Amino acid sequence: MFVAIAVLGLFLADLEIIGADPWSEFGRMALGAVTPDFTATDRLFDAVLQTLAFAILGVAVANVFGFALALAFHYRFVRVGCAFIRAIHELFWALIFLQIFGLSPLTGILAIAIPYAGIIAKVYSEILEEADPAPARAAPSGSGAISIFLFARLPDAWVHFKHYSLYRLECGLRSSAVLGFVGLPTLGFHLDSAFKQGSYSEVSALLILFYIIIATMRYWVHKRLLPAYLIAAVIALPSGVSISMTNVVRFFTEDILPHPIRVAESIDGAVLEKLWDWIANLLITQAVPGAFNTIVLTMIALVGAGACALAMFPLISPKFFGKKGRTIGHVLLVVARSTPEYILAYVFLQLWGPSMAPAIVALSLHNGAIIGHLIGRHTESMATRSDSPKGLNLYGYEILPRVYPQFLAFLFYRWEVIMRETAILGILGIPTLGFYIDSAFADIRYDRALVLILLTAFLNIGVDALSRRIRYRLRLKTTLNHA
């Protein structure tokens, strides 16, 4: 059914290639990839430090609040609140906070911390639910709830918390880099400038640095160094940016109010009629077309990510390749999953022009590499028969049937993420909801932007609810410390 919807979406999507000379541009990009220039970027060391600083502080704040919210996740209002804040992409949060706090460190930290707190709360609560209940049952009678939690439930879940926090830091690094595209002084800021100037050797150098940071995380992230990292991150944040309380007050009391209400002296029938016309015009001209394109792009990218994952996971599986082959596979998957989808789409946009094609390829590669990496690692501990078939027969008749349920679980788990990423790719000119949100911010129409952001959030909440229902009906479970 999902494949059929995606095929139908291909007929409805704008896939026109309008690049004037894409192969010439691709040649320049390829030349830049093999000739990185690490001296082309001014204040490169500062950009790397600030990318790390925003990620570390944002994820640290998110972990604190996410853990607290996870303990109260059984309350409906907490679940709904977390679903809402995580449904809005960090780039949209950044665009909102830019209007309130300007290019201050608070903008970058909150843009990462708020949606990540909602994500962490959800994952931590699921880890606690799936923890072994035996230690809690074995606690002495009369033990307090806090003691049972600290000494019986938490130790079993703690290792999963640590693994997931490390993965969330990797995601935070990607988000921190992308925040540079809206003006914050991270690596993305210099990537944006280099792309626009066609300085592909500089782009290559910046991406190589980014890959090295992510690939070496297991070596430099240690719990004993975390206090030092937090202090260093605070020191590395950009200084000299002040926050105007006038802007803060005006944003909440004037800017986000719908235009008919903002200019009216009092609320009466005429104002309500104008408000209805304003809402109807926004729905017809922007909200409905943007939502339609967002859903079409999401469904195509979801199936594309699944196809990429099924093709990629053998690259790192010992069941199909030796050590040298798996090393090459690991490099390819690290590049594909570590490069933010926003940057991948930006690259393909230079080649093919502003259609849905760059977004589809970027989302499929990025999410497919993540799922392929998880499935490939799962096959490492999988036992096979001594008389197992080889090649395609091994893939199709033994390995794939055994990993397919977990593959589906990861794919549906990423559905909400793909929807979030689809919306923000509109900032690159692809006509999803993000395109209209970015245009509203550019035109200083924050009231329109807020309505469209709320619509984006509700779409994501709906997709998340449908995904959870499908996983429940199919009895699919993810490995939460890697999800």
C-alpha positions in Angstrom: 0.0 0.0 0.0 2.8 2.4 0.9 4.6 1.6 -2.4 1.4 2.2 -4.3 0.9 5.6 -2.6 4.5 6.6 -3.4 4.1 5.6 -7.0 1.0 7.7 -7.3 2.9 10.5 -5.6 5.5 10.4 -8.3 2.8 11.4 -10.8 1.7 14.3 -8.5 5.2 15.5 -7.6 7.2 18.2 -9.3 10.3 16.3 -10.5 11.4 18.6 -13.3 15.1 19.0 -13.7 15.9 22.6 -14.6 19.6 22.9 -14.1 21.2 24.7 -17.0 24.3 22.5 -17.0 24.1 20.0 -14.2 27.0 17.8 -15.3 29.3 20.8 -15.5 28.3 21.8 -12.0 28.7 18.2 -10.8 32.2 18.2 -12.2 33.1 21.3 -10.3 31.7 19.7 -7.1 33.7 16.5 -7.7 36.9 18.5 -8.3 36.2 20.3 -5.0 35.6 17.1 -3.2 39.1 15.8 -4.0 40.8 19.2 -3.5 39.6 20.3 0.0 40.9 23.7 1.0 41.1 24.0 4.8 42.5 27.6 4.6 39.6 29.1 2.7 37.3 29.6 5.7 37.9 32.6 8.0 37.6 31.8 11.8 37.3 28.1 11.0 38.3 27.0 14.5 35.7 29.3 16.0 33.0 27.8 13.7 33.9 24.3 14.8 33.9 25.2 18.5 30.6 27.0 18.3 29.0 24.0 16.4 30.2 21.8 19.2 29.1 24.3 21.9 25.5 24.6 20.6 25.2 20.9 20.2 26.6 20.0 23.6 24.6 22.6 25.5 21.4 22.0 23.6 21.5 18.3 24.1 22.5 18.7 27.8 19.5 20.9 28.5 17.2 18.6 26.5 18.4 15.6 28.5 17.7 17.2 31.8 14.1 18.3 30.9 13.5 15.2 28.7 14.3 12.9 31.7 12.0 14.9 33.9 9.2 14.7 31.4 9.8 11.0 30.9 8.9 10.4 34.5 5.5 12.1 34.0 5.0 10.8 30.5 2.0 8.7 31.6 0.0 11.9 31.9 -1.9 12.7 28.7 -1.1 16.5 28.8 2.6 15.7 29.1 2.5 13.3 26.1 0.5 15.8 24.0 2.9 18.6 25.0 6.0 16.5 24.1 4.4 15.5 20.8 3.8 19.1 19.9 7.2 20.5 20.7 9.1 17.6 18.9 6.8 18.0 15.9 8.3 21.4 15.1 11.7 21.1 13.5 14.6 22.8 15.2 15.1 25.2 12.2 11.5 26.4 12.7 12.2 26.9 16.4 15.3 28.9 15.3 13.3 31.1 13.0 10.9 31.8 15.8 13.6 32.6 18.4 15.5 34.8 15.9 12.6 37.2 16.0 12.6 37.2 19.8 16.3 36.9 20.8 18.1 37.7 17.6 21.4 36.0 16.8 22.1 35.3 20.4 23.4 32.0 21.9 20.0 31.5 23.5 18.4 31.1 20.0 20.6 28.2 19.0 20.5 26.4 22.4 16.7 26.6 22.7 16.2 25.7 19.0 17.9 22.4 19.8 16.8 21.8 23.4 13.1 22.2 23.0 12.3 19.7 20.3 15.0 17.3 21.6 13.4 17.4 25.1 10.2 16.1 23.5 12.0 13.4 21.6 14.1 12.3 24.6 11.0 12.2 26.9 9.3 9.9 24.5 12.3 7.6 24.1 13.3 7.5 27.8 9.7 6.7 28.8 9.6 3.8 26.3 13.0 2.5 27.7 11.6 2.6 31.2 8.5 0.8 30.1 10.5 -2.0 28.4 13.0 -2.3 31.3 13.1 -5.7 33.1 10.4 -5.6 35.9 12.0 -8.3 38.0 14.3 -6.1 40.1 11.3 -3.9 41.0 9.2 -6.9 42.0 12.1 -8.2 44.1 12.4 -5.0 46.1 11.7 -5.4 49.9 8.1 -4.7 50.9 7.6 -1.2 52.2 10.2 0.3 49.8 9.4 3.8 48.7 8.6 4.6 45.1 11.7 6.8 44.8 14.0 4.1 46.2 12.5 1.4 43.8 13.0 3.8 40.9 16.6 4.7 41.8 17.8 1.2 42.8 15.6 -1.2 40.8 14.3 0.4 37.6 16.9 3.1 36.7 20.1 0.9 36.7 18.6 -1.4 34.0 17.6 1.6 31.8 20.7 3.7 32.5 22.9 2.0 29.9 20.2 2.6 27.2 20.0 6.2 28.3 23.7 6.6 27.8 23.7 5.0 24.3 20.7 7.1 23.2 22.2 10.3 24.6 25.3 9.7 22.5 23.2 9.2 19.4 21.2 12.3 20.3 24.5 14.3 20.5 25.3 13.1 17.0 21.9 14.4 15.9 22.6 17.6 17.8 25.8 18.2 15.9 23.9 17.9 12.6 21.2 20.3 13.9 23.8 22.7 15.2 25.6 22.8 11.8 22.3 23.3 9.9 21.4 26.3 12.2 24.2 28.1 10.5 21.9 28.4 7.4 19.7 30.9 9.3 22.7 33.0 10.5 24.1 31.4 13.6 27.9 31.2 13.5 28.3 27.4 13.1 29.7 25.4 10.2 26.5 25.7 8.3 26.9 29.4 8.0 30.2 29.0 6.2 28.8 26.1 4.2 26.0 28.3 3.0 28.4 31.0 1.9 30.7 28.6 0.2 27.9 26.9 -1.7 26.5 30.3 -2.9 30.0 31.4 -4.1 30.7 28.0 -5.8 33.7 27.4 -3.5 33.4 23.6 -3.5 36.9 23.0 -2.2 35.9 25.0 0.9 32.7 23.0 1.1 34.6 19.8 0.9 37.0 20.9 3.7 34.1 21.9 6.0 32.2 18.6 5.4 35.4 16.6 6.0 35.9 18.3 9.3 32.2 17.6 10.2 32.6 13.9 9.3 35.8 13.6 11.4 34.0 15.2 14.4 31.1 12.7 14.2 33.2 9.6 13.3 35.5 10.2 16.3 32.7 10.8 18.9 33.3 7.4 20.6 36.9 8.6 21.3 36.3 12.1 22.7 32.9 11.7 24.4 33.6 10.4 27.9 31.4 10.9 31.0 34.3 12.1 33.0 35.0 14.9 30.6 31.4 16.1 30.3 31.7 18.8 33.0 34.7 20.2 31.3 32.9 20.1 27.9 29.9 21.9 29.4 32.1 24.7 30.8 34.1 24.9 27.6 30.9 25.1 25.6 29.6 28.1 27.6 33.0 29.9 27.1 33.0 29.1 23.3 29.5 30.6 22.7 29.6 33.9 20.7 29.5 37.0 22.8 28.5 40.6 22.3 24.9 39.9 21.2 22.3 41.5 23.4 18.6 40.6 23.8 16.1 43.3 23.3 13.1 42.9 25.7 11.2 45.3 23.5 11.4 42.8 20.7 10.4 40.0 23.0 7.3 41.9 24.2 6.3 43.1 20.8 6.6 39.5 19.3 4.1 38.1 21.8 1.7 41.0 22.0 1.6 42.2 18.4 3.6 40.3 15.8 2.0 36.9 16.1 -1.6 38.2 16.3 -3.6 37.8 13.1 -3.5 40.9 11.0 -7.2 41.7 11.1 -7.1 41.6 15.0 -3.9 43.5 15.2 -5.1 46.5 13.2 -8.7 46.5 14.7 -9.6 48.9 17.5 -12.1 46.5 18.9 -13.4 43.0 18.1 -16.8 43.1 16.3 -18.6 41.4 13.6 -16.7 43.1 10.8 -13.4 42.1 12.3 -14.5 38.5 12.7 -15.5 38.5 9.1 -12.1 39.9 8.0 -10.4 37.3 10.2 -12.4 34.5 8.5 -11.4 35.9 5.1 -7.7 36.1 6.2 -7.8 32.4 7.4 -9.6 31.2 4.3 -7.1 33.0 2.0 -4.2 31.5 4.0 -5.6 28.0 3.8 -6.4 28.1 0.1 -3.2 29.8 -1.2 -0.6 28.4 1.2 -1.7 25.9 3.8 -3.5 23.4 1.7 -0.9 23.4 -1.3 2.0 23.3 1.2 0.4 20.4 3.2 -0.3 18.4 0.1 3.2 18.8 -1.2 4.6 17.9 2.2 2.5 14.7 2.4 3.4 13.7 -1.2 7.1 14.3 -0.6 7.0 12.4 2.7 5.4 9.3 1.3 7.8 9.1 -1.7 10.8 9.7 0.6 9.6 7.1 3.1 9.5 4.4 0.5 12.7 5.6 -1.0 14.4 5.4 2.4 13.1 1.9 2.8 14.5 0.9 -0.6 17.9 2.5 0.2 18.1 0.8 3.6 17.4 -2.7 2.0 20.2 -2.0 -0.5 22.6 -0.6 2.0 22.6 -2.9 5.0 24.5 -5.7 3.3 27.4 -3.2 2.8 28.4 -3.5 6.5 27.1 -7.0 7.2 29.8 -9.8 7.8 27.3 -12.2 6.1 28.0 -10.6 2.7 31.4 -8.8 2.8 34.8 -9.2 4.3 36.6 -6.7 6.5 37.9 -4.5 3.6 34.5 -4.5 1.9 32.7 -3.6 5.2 35.2 -0.8 5.8 34.2 0.8 2.5 30.6 0.2 3.3 31.0 1.9 6.7 32.6 5.0 5.1 29.7 5.3 2.6 27.1 4.9 5.3 28.8 7.3 7.7 28.9 10.0 5.0 25.3 9.5 4.0 23.9 9.4 7.5 26.2 12.1 9.0 25.5 14.7 6.3 22.4 16.6 7.3 19.6 16.0 4.9 19.3 19.8 4.5 22.9 19.9 3.2 22.4 16.9 0.9 19.3 18.6 -0.6 21.3 21.8 -1.0 23.9 19.9 -3.0 21.3 18.3 -5.3 19.5 21.6 -5.6 22.6 23.1 -7.2 22.5 20.3 -9.8 18.8 19.9 -10.6 17.1 23.1 -9.6 14.2 23.7 -7.1 12.0 20.7 -7.6 11.1 17.8 -5.3 13.8 15.6 -6.8 16.7 16.9 -4.6 14.6 16.5 -1.5 13.5 13.0 -2.4 17.0 11.8 -3.0 18.4 13.6 0.0 15.8 12.2 2.4 16.0 8.7 0.9 19.8 8.5 1.2 20.0 10.1 4.7 17.3 8.0 6.4 18.1 4.9 4.4 21.7 5.0 5.6 20.6 5.4 9.2 18.2 2.4 9.0 20.7 0.4 6.9 23.4 1.0 9.5 21.1 -0.3 12.3 20.0 -3.4 10.4 23.5 -4.1 9.2 24.8 -4.1 12.8 21.9 -6.3 13.8 23.1 -9.0 11.4 26.5 -9.1 13.1 25.1 -11.3 15.9 22.8 -13.3 13.6 23.7 -17.0 13.4 23.4 -18.8 10.0 23.3 -22.4 9.0 26.4 -24.2 7.8 24.6 -25.0 4.5 23.3 -21.5 4.0 23.0 -20.3 0.4 25.3 -17.5 -0.9 24.8 -14.2 -2.6 21.3 -13.1 -3.6 19.8 -16.3 -2.3 21.3 -15.7 1.1 20.0 -12.2 1.1 16.5 -13.0 -0.2 15.7 -16.3 1.5 17.5 -16.2 4.8 18.7 -12.8 6.0 16.0 -10.4 4.7 13.0 -12.4 6.1 14.7 -12.4 9.5 15.5 -8.7 9.6 12.3 -7.5 7.8 10.2 -7.0 10.9 12.9 -4.9 12.6 13.4 -3.0 9.3 9.7 -2.1 9.2 9.8 -1.0 12.8 12.7 1.4 12.2 11.1 2.6 8.9 7.8 3.5 10.6 9.7 4.9 13.5 11.5 7.3 11.1 8.2 8.3 9.4 7.6 11.2 11.8 11.3 12.3 11.4 11.0 12.3 7.6 7.8 14.4 7.8 9.6 17.0 9.9 12.6 17.0 7.5 10.3 17.3 4.5 8.7 20.4 5.9 11.9 22.3 6.5 13.3 21.5 3.1 10.9 24.1 1.8 13.4 26.7 3.0 15.5 25.7 0.0 12.6 26.6 -2.4 10.8 23.2 -2.5 7.1 24.1 -2.2 6.3 22.3 1.1 4.9 24.0 4.2 8.5 25.1 5.0 8.6 27.2 1.8 5.6 29.2 2.9 6.8 29.5 6.4 10.2 30.8 5.3 8.4 33.3 2.9 6.2 34.5 5.8 9.3 35.2 8.0 11.0 36.9 5.1 7.9 39.2 4.6 7.7 39.9 8.3 4.3 38.2 8.5 4.8 36.3 11.7 1.1 35.7 12.2 1.0 33.6 9.0 4.2 31.8 9.9 2.8 30.8 13.3 -0.4 29.4 11.8 1.6 27.4 9.2 4.0 26.1 11.8 1.1 24.9 13.9 -0.3 23.1 10.9 3.1 21.5 10.4 3.1 20.3 14.0 -0.4 18.8 13.8 0.6 16.9 10.6 3.6 15.5 12.4 1.5 14.5 15.4 -1.0 12.7 13.1 1.8 10.8 11.3 3.4 9.8 14.7 0.0 8.5 16.0 -0.6 6.5 12.7 3.0 5.2 12.8 2.6 4.0 16.4 -0.7 2.4 15.6 0.8 0.5 12.6 3.7 -0.7 14.7 1.4 -1.8 17.5 -0.9 -3.7 15.1 2.1 -5.4 13.4 3.8 -6.0 16.8 6.9 -4.2 15.7 9.5 -3.1 18.2 12.6 -0.9 17.7 15.8 -1.1 19.6 15.3 2.1 21.4 18.9 2.9 22.3 19.6 3.2 18.6 16.2 4.4 17.2 
